[in-house]
Amino acid sequence: MLLPEHVDRYRNLPFNMEFTNIKEEPPHYHRELEIAFVLRGWVTYKMFTQFYTATRGQMIIVETEDLHYICDSSEDLIMITTHIDLEHFGDRYPDIDYMVFACEYDEDDDEETRQRLENKVAVFKTYLSELMHMTLADNADDSLVSDKLDTIIAAMVEHLQGFHFDNNVFKTFHDPASRNNLQKLYGIYKYIYTHYSDKLTLESVAKATGFSPFYISHLVKDVSGLTFQELINYTRVEFAEIWMQDESLSLTQVSEFSGFSSPSYFNKCFKVWHGITPAEYKKQTRPKERVCHSELNQAECLAILREYIQNPIDLTSSRRSELNDIIKGLDGESLQLLLQVARRLK
């Protein structure tokens, strides 16, 4: 099986970030969550079965252990690539390794949906820019850096969780499930994810998780948009894609290692998600090494970063309306306190 790619750490903290301008790279995965924030140009990622393109001011999130790669980008690309070790936050967020975070646009999204998503992720772009700026300082205070990282994680958990498919296509912006139902789904998915190569049935998963088969069937469908069996097949196809990166393995071995009952069923499930058979997939070649555009100019990167940090977040009319509603609900004493805090922050 393809081994996870090693990611360095910033000092002794559970993350790393750097300016990058990758042109293309081979499929890979790592134990850390990856966030790509484009400062200039554009980049296209392939994650599982979907392609995502981000332009200036947009972000892409790659889940832990998800196979992915950059397949194309503009020559003028500059982005901040951040890797975060989510295990460090497991005590505070027990399900964080199995949470699904998303902020990417879907080409079928309408303008209203795109704007709502932009409103949700606007603050993260500022957080990431500020964190990057802090790490570049020679006298960076590790405690302040750590606090900023904690803020990013807390905001992601609160605002960017999503786990929903429509016709086998992942939808970034969907009416969110209740926090309680998401936590239950994470528990079920964790068991499937860690036992994908075993024989899995509704009854066996129900016994392991403490829910009834009927409840699991309806919960999985309502929250994820997939049937119970589709969720299992989705997970197995994900692992099969990783196993297939090992050129020494036959497709029959990949099928067996991924938990499929037969090679023919493996072929069927793989084609449902990828649109091609495993054999056709293996014929597609990817570069063996990571290739970047011309060497990045550090001064140029810093100038773009400072420009972004200095620019205030543009509040859309919908966000102004939300703030007005909040302010209207405050009593005189609370409003005075809010104004005092705002003046100090300014």
Secondary structure as UniProt FT lines:
FT   TURN            11..12
FT   STRAND          15..20
FT   STRAND          22..24
FT   STRAND          33..40
FT   STRAND          42..47
FT   TURN            48..49
FT   STRAND          50..55
FT   TURN            56..57
FT   STRAND          59..62
FT   TURN            64..65
FT   STRAND          68..73
FT   TURN            75..76
FT   STRAND          78..84
FT   HELIX           86..89
FT   TURN            90..92
FT   TURN            94..95
FT   HELIX           96..98
FT   TURN            107..108
FT   HELIX           111..136
FT   TURN            138..139
FT   HELIX           142..159
FT   STRAND          165..166
FT   TURN            167..168
FT   STRAND          169..170
FT   HELIX           179..194
FT   TURN            195..197
FT   HELIX           202..209
FT   HELIX           213..224
FT   HELIX           228..243
FT   TURN            244..245
FT   TURN            247..248
FT   HELIX           251..257
FT   TURN            258..259
FT   HELIX           263..274
FT   HELIX           278..283
FT   STRAND          291..292
FT   HELIX           298..310
FT   HELIX           317..328
FT   HELIX           332..345
//
